[in-house]
Amino acid sequence: MDALTLLRQGPVVPVIIVNDAAIAVELAQALVSGGVRVLEVTLRTKAALAAIRRIRDEVPQAIVGAGTLRTRAQMEAAIDAGAQFGVSPGCTPELAAAARHSQLTFLPGVATVSEAMRAYDEGFAIQKLFPAEAIGGIALLKSLASPLADLRFCPTGGIDLQKAPHYLALPNVLAVGGSWLTPEQAIIERDWARISALAQAASQLAV
């Protein structure tokens, strides 16, 4: 699945931090039941790779990927765990080369015009804008639309349910990333109904 097809699966990609792989399947099922299929599990915890494997094996309706990829070794580990796509906060030449070599669907992170141009030169026309709100958000994306007309973005960072529709209304935005779908307290309490409700609200946002 290429990046365009991936991001057309729904308007929001949840950015998920999993501290306990044992709850990964129930968490993924809650999101999928709310209409959100593309799930980004960030490699910020020791449980992340095991969580990706469990979701891949036990929740076939989900499309699970690895976020916060920073090195070739992390990308290889994510692929071994069953990740179907990868997302990075930035884009180094090594990481770009690893993505091309592995043929993993990859969203490189960019924060400036020069970074976006370099990622495009590396072969990635669809990029993650990060951290979106901190670097200019909607105003920045509007400014990029004309000089970088052939690029599309998945802005992530500081976006919530109220801000998301304004991003999704932009022609160069395919989807947004956000952590609001999986609140830490809801995960701790295993409040899957709340997470399903948040996913449902997100899945109904117009692109």
Secondary structure, DSSP 4 states (H G I P E B T S, - for coil): --HHHHHTT-SEEEEE--S-GGGHHHHHHHHHHTT--EEEEETTSTTHHHHHHHHHHH-TT-EEEEES--SHHHHHHHHHTT-SEEE-SS--HHHHHHHHHHT-EEE-EE-SHHHHHHHHHTT-SEEEETTTGGGTHHHHHHHHTTTTTT-EE--BSS--TTTHHHHHTSTTB--EEESTTS-HHHHHTT-HHHHHHHHHHHHTS--
